Amino acid sequence: MRRAPGEPPGLLRRLVDVRGEEAPALGWSFAYGVALMWSYYMLRPIREEMGIRGGVERLHESFLATFLVMLLAVPAFSALMARVPRARAIPVVYRVVLGVLVGFSALTWLGVEPALVARAFFVWVSVFNLFVVSVLWSYLADVFTSEQGKRLFGLVAAGLSAGAILGLLTTGLLVRPLGVPGLLLLSAALLEGAARCAGRLARWARTGSAAAPEGEALGGSPLAGFSLVARSSYLLALAAHQILVTFTGTIVYLAQARLVAALIADGATRTQLFAAVDLGTQIVTLALQSLAAGRLMARLGLGPALAIHPLLALAGLLALAAWPSLWLVTGLQALRRAVHNSFERPAREVLFTVVSREEKYKAKSFLDTVVYRGGDVLGSQAAAALFAAGVALGGVCLAAAPLALAWLAAARYLRDRHASLETP
């Protein structure tokens, strides 16, 4: 039987509950996520090795530097969104990031101050990954309604995972023939592809089929992200949720870094390990997202999707407290990231579909960048203080475990509050 005009292909409809007028937007959103994460995940294994090379005992300083850079970047982004319509502003953000990548490529190729450039690269990539992905999800939360997000965001998130897999494979295959400078240029080219996909999505939004057709700039203050969060109990709960996610995640990250540094001396072997863990994570994530995540949210609602990760974190931190081993921590890191990307991240993005346009861009950017990295700073500084006091790695994990229960309570509150805001 032939498809009716405008009807999505049968294979696509088997994967996701997409309606005819949504298919083009879903396709461009998927391609947008693929190109963006392909670009970032080419850089990620290099960043992880640079962090260890700079000294695991100083990683908390790198997290603090990243947070300070975020404090400068977020007001700049808010000022841009206040003055420029989203269809032009979002490509500008990606092209600024692209220009920085080209600059790092040149510095690396010329061999200028390798140690200083390596530390700057670690901080910059830590800003890059949050900022550009936050921009993507802000845009999608603006373009799609809450009901559409529940049906479609799982597959969009699968596009991010597919791009991550391609990025990790590309780095493994091309790092020797192209070197780091060549990989940075290739990453920059993929960012240009992401900017063009965002432009095509903006064209669809202008047709009036989107939740918020393209319009004027948002206006307001560059510091509006902070004030919007401070005035909203819903956004404050999202901030608390974000801090608990990143605080506990940073504890696991530091546990992995310390065990890898203690047990593996060769830098290339460490890079290969990080790439292998990330690749396994993304393969599991893609399978979960394609087969389960979207259907789970559509059928059971946001509650289960938001609860899986804190329950896993609680079990994992208790296991690490009892047995802090390399294979346990790398396995936990892989599973934690897969569950976050497959279930928690798409569900969390749905939570933003019920807030105002200004909150979707300015408050969300503040939450996804400054608050996120603030959680990193709190987690890393708390861990550093405990290590300095002589607490062993297992004890640090045990001390962080109760925070997973607070995280679970925050997730339940957000589920209930979203339901009340969603009701007309």
N, C-alpha and C positions, 0 to 999 in steps of 0.2 A: 504494500500500500504506500502511495506517495504521500510525502508530508504536505500539509497545508502551508500556504505562504505565511512566512513569519514564525512557523512552528519550529522549536529547537530540534536538533538531531536526536534520534532515539537514544543513542549512547549517552549523550549529555544528560538527557532527562532521567536516565537510569542512575546516574551518579548524583544528581542534585535536582531538586524541585524548582526548575527554572521555567518561567513563562515566556511566551514569544517575544514580547517587547524588551525583555531583560537580557536576552542572549547576547547581543552585541556588547552591552556594558559589562556583562560577566566575562566575555572573552578578552576585552581590553584590560579589565581588572586583573585577570589571571596572568596575562602577558606582562603587565606592569610589575606584579609581584615576582615573576620569574626573572625578569631583567634586573630588578633591584637587588634581589638576594644572590643572584649569580655574581653580580659585581662585588657585594660585600664578602661573600664566603670565599672568594679568591684571596682575600686579605686576612681572613680570620686566623688560619694556622700560623701565619707569619707574626701576627700580633701576639698570640699566646707565647710563642718562643721568645719574643722580645721582652715580654713581662718577666719571664724567668731569668733571661740573660741580664736584666737590670737588677736582679736580686729579689728573691721571694720575700725577704725580710723588709723590703721597701715597697712592696706592692700597695700597702695602704697609702703611701705617698702618691702613687700614680692614680689611685682612685680619688684622692683629694684634689689632685691637679685636674682630673677630668671633670669633677664637680664644679670647680671654679671656672673652667672654660664654659660649662653649661650655663653658668650664671650670666655670662656675657652673650652667649649665642641665643638664648631664649628671648630676651627683650628685642634683639635684632630681628628675629623671626616674627615676633608679634608686631613690631613696627612695620615690617614688610606687608603682613596680612592686613594691617590697618589702612594701608594706602593703595594696595594693588589688588585687583580682583584675583580670585583663586586660580583661574585659568592661566594667568600670566605669572602669578607668584610662585606656584609650585615648580614649574620648569626653571625659574630663576634659582630657587634653592638647590636643585640638583646640579645646575651648571656651575654654581659657586663651588660645590663639593667636587665636581669634576675638575675644576681649575686647580684646586688644592692637590688632588691626586697627581695631576701632571707636574706640579711643582715638586712633590715628593719623588716622583720618578726621575726628574732631572737631578735633584740633590743626591739620590742614591747612585745614579749612573756616574756622577762626577766624583763620588766618594767624599763629599763635604761632611766633616765632623760626624763620623758614623755613629758614635755613641749617643751624641745629642740628638741626631736625627731619629735614631731608633727609639729613644724615650718619647720624643715628640710624636712619632708615628703611633706608638701604643696609645697615648692619650687621644690623639685625633681620631683613630679608628673607633675608640670607645665612645666618642661623641657621635661620629658618623653613623654608626649602626643604629643608635637610638633615634637620632634626629630624622634621618631619611625614612625610616620605617614608620615613625610616628606621623610624618606628613602623609604617607600613603593611607594609613588607617583613618586619619582625620578626614581626608578627602572622601574615602568610601563611606564613613559614617554620615557625611553630609549628603552624599549623592543618593544613598539607599535608605529606605525606611527601616524601622525596627523589625517589622515583619519580614522584609526582604533580607535583612542581615541574618536573621535566624536561619533562613533557607540557603543563602548563598555564601556567607562568609567562610564556612568550612572549606568549600572548594577553592575560594580565593587564597585561604591560608595554605592549601595544598600546593598552589602555585609558588608560594614563597619557599616551601620545602623543596619543590622540584628545582627551583633556582639555586637553592643552597647545595643540593647534590651536584648540580652541574658546575658550580663554583669550586667545590672541593676536588672534583675530578679534574677540572681544568688546571688547578694549581699543581696537582700531583703529576700531570702529564707534561706541562709546559714550563715548570719552574727551571729546569736545566737548560732547554733551548732558548727561552726568552729571558731568564733571569728575573729578579725582582723588579727592575725598571720596566721591562716589557709587560709583566703582569699588571703593574699599576696602570699602564696605558690602556691595556685591554679592559680593565675594570672601569676606567673612565669612559670608554666607548659604550659599555653596557649601561652606564648611568645615562648617557644620552638617549639610548633606546627607551629607558624607563621614563624619561621626560617626555618623549614623543607619545608613549602610551597614555600618559596623564593628559596630554593634549587631546587625544582622540576621545578619551572618556569625557572631557569637558564638552566636546561637540555633542555627545549624546545627551549630556545634562541640559544643554541649551534647547533641546527639542521639547522640553516640558514633561518628559517621561520620568525624570528624576524626582527624588524627594525634595530637593532644593535646587531649582533651575539656576543657572549661572547669573550672577548679578554684580552689584558694585562691591567695592572693598568693604571690609568689616568696620573700619573706623576704630575709635577708642585709643586707649593708652598702650604703649609698648609693655607696661608692667601689669596689664590687665589680667594676665594668666594667674598671677598670685592673688589679686584681689577677688577674682571670680571664684577661686577655690575657697578662699577664706570666708566668703559670704554664703556658701552653699553647704548644707549638711551632707548632701549626696556626694558632692565633689570631695569634701573632707574625708568621707568614708572611702572613696576611691583612692585618695592619697594614703590613708592608713593601710589599705589593702596593698598598694604598690610598695610601700616601705617594708611591710612584712614579707612580701614575695622576694624582694631584692636582698633584704637583710639575711634571711635564711639561705638564699641562693649564694650569696657571697661567702658564707661560712663553708659551704660545700666546695666552692671554687678555690678558696684558700687551702682547704684540706687537700684537694687534688694537686695544687701547685707545690705544696710542701712535700707530698709523697713522691711526686714525679721528680722534683729537684734532688731529693735524697737518694732515689733509687736509679735514676738514669742520668749519666754524666754527659752523653753526647747530644749536642744541640739538634743535629739533623734527626736523630732518633726520637727526640722529644717532639719535634715538629710533625714527624710521621705519626706518632701516637695521637697527638691532638687532632690531626686530620682524620685518622681512622675512627676515633671516638665521634667526631662530628659527622662523619659520613654515615656511620651506623645509626646515629641519632636521627638524621634526616630521612634515611630509608624507612625506619620505623614510623617516624612522624608522617611521612607521605602516605604510608599504608593506612594508618589510623585516620588521617584526615579524609582520604578518598572513600573509605569504607564505613566509617562510623561517626565521625565528629558532627557533620552536618545533620545527620539523621537523629543523633542523640539530642541536640538542642531543639530540633523541630518537634520531636515527640515527647521528650521529658522536661523541656524547659531549661533555664539557665542553671538551676540549683546543682544538678549532678555534674555539669561541666565545670562549674566553679569549685566544687568540693574535692575533686579527684586529686588535684595537685597538693593542697595542704595535707591531706591524709598520707600521700606518698612521702612528702617531706618529713612528716612526723616519724613514720616508720624508718625512713632512711637515716635521719639524724640519730635515732636511738640505736640503729644497727652500727653506725660508725662509732658511736660512743663505746659500744661493746667490742668492736673489731675494726680498728682503723687501718684498712689495707688498701693497696693501690687498686686492685681489681674491683673491690667493692665501691670505692669512691668513683672510679671511672664509669662503672656500670650505673651507679646512682645518678651521676651527672648526665649520662646519656638518656636514661629513662625519665629523669626530671624534665629535661629540655623537651623531649618528645611529647610528654603529657602537657606541658605548658603550651607548646606550639599547636598541639592538636585540639585541645579542649579549652584550657583556660584563656588563651589569647583571643580566639574568636568570640568566646562568651563575653569577655571583658570589652571587646570592641562593640558588641551589641549594647552594652550598658550606656554607651555614649550616643546612641541613636535617639534618645529621649531628651537630650539637652539642647540648648540654643546653638545657633551657628557659631556665635562668638566663643561659646564654651567648647565647641567641638574643635576649634582651631587653637585658640589661645590657652584655655585652661587645660585642654588635653595635651598640648605641647609641653606645658609646664609640668604636668603630672608624668608624662612619658620620658622626660629628660631630666629636669632638675630634681624632682622628687625621686625618680628612679635612681639616679646617681647619688642622691642623698642617702637612700637606703644602703647603697654600696659603701658609702663613707662610714655610716654608722656601724655596719657589720664589720668592715675591715678594721676600724679603730677599736671596736670592742674586742675583736679577736686579738689584735696586736697587744692590747692592754692585758688580756688574760695570758697570752703567751709570755709577755714580759714578767708577769707575776709567777711564772713557773707552772701554769696549768698545761697539762698535756693536750694533744689534739683531741683525744676522746672526750676529755672534760669540756672542751670548748663546744663540741657538738652536742653534748648532753645539756649544757647551759642554754643552747639555742632552741632545743626541741619544744619547750612550752609555747614558743612564739607561733608554732604551727597551729595551735589551738585557737589563739587570738585571730590568726589569719582565716581560719574556718568560720569563726563567728562574724568577721567582717564580710566574708563572701555571702553568708546567709542574709545579713542585713541588706546588702546590695541587691540580691535577688528580689527580696520583698519590696524594697523601695523602687526598683525599676518597674515592677508590676504595677505599683500604684501610680507612677508617672506615665506609664504606657496607657492606662485606662483613661478614655476621654472624659 
